[in-house]
């Protein structure tokens, strides 16, 4: 699947089959995140791949459906970098697109994960100075949601609004 196909095919997936994700594919997904654009080349990220079922179960408070995922990538950032949120967002989008290209679904979980930052940092052994940006569950999709996007003509403006 090429990049444009992956962009068009990517959806937020919250239901997964029981199929495991090979370590090589998880490394490919994280590598796509590592290669994202980053302000001043700071690369302020760390990615923790979690496949342990008991640990994944602890993420349920951020979304009960997360327990179904065979893998969750926790994205931690160094807030000393001026653009840590933007850099992390670019990395997450790259990983989600890479996952789609490899046949996996994913979903960006931020809002319900942030209030549990301290708990997740302790669970995963993350140093004090790092911040959680998101949890990103990955798995073989057990659903194919269709969400309509606004037409290009509705959002594209040339020269002026």
C-alpha positions, 0 to 999 in steps of 0.5 A: 500500500502506498502512502496516499492509499494508507492516508485514505484507508486509515480509520480509528479502530476500536475492535480487534481480532485476537491475532498477534502482531509480529515483533518485526511489524511493531518495530516497523511501526515504531521506526515510522514514528522515529522518522517523523518530522521534528523541530530542530531535530530534537527527536524528543520521543520514547516509544514503549511497546506493550504486548503483555496482556496484564499491562494492557488490561491496566489501560482500560481506564483510558478506554475499556476496548483497549484491552482487546488490542494485542499491542499498545504503543505508549508515546512519551515525550520530553517537554523540554523540547519547544515543539514536543506536542507537535513532534509527538503528533507527527510521530503518532500519525506516522505510526498509524499510517504505517500500521494501516499500510501493514494491515493493522488498525489503531486509535489515538487515545489521549484525552482519557490517558492524560489524567492517568499520566502518573499511574502509567508512568509508574506502571511503565517505569518512565523517568520523572521528566517525561510526559505521556502524549498518547496510548496507541492500541494496534491490532488486526481490525475486527471492524471497518468503520466508514466515516464521511469526510468533508469534500475537498471543495468545502475545505480547500481555499486558494489564495484567500479564505 
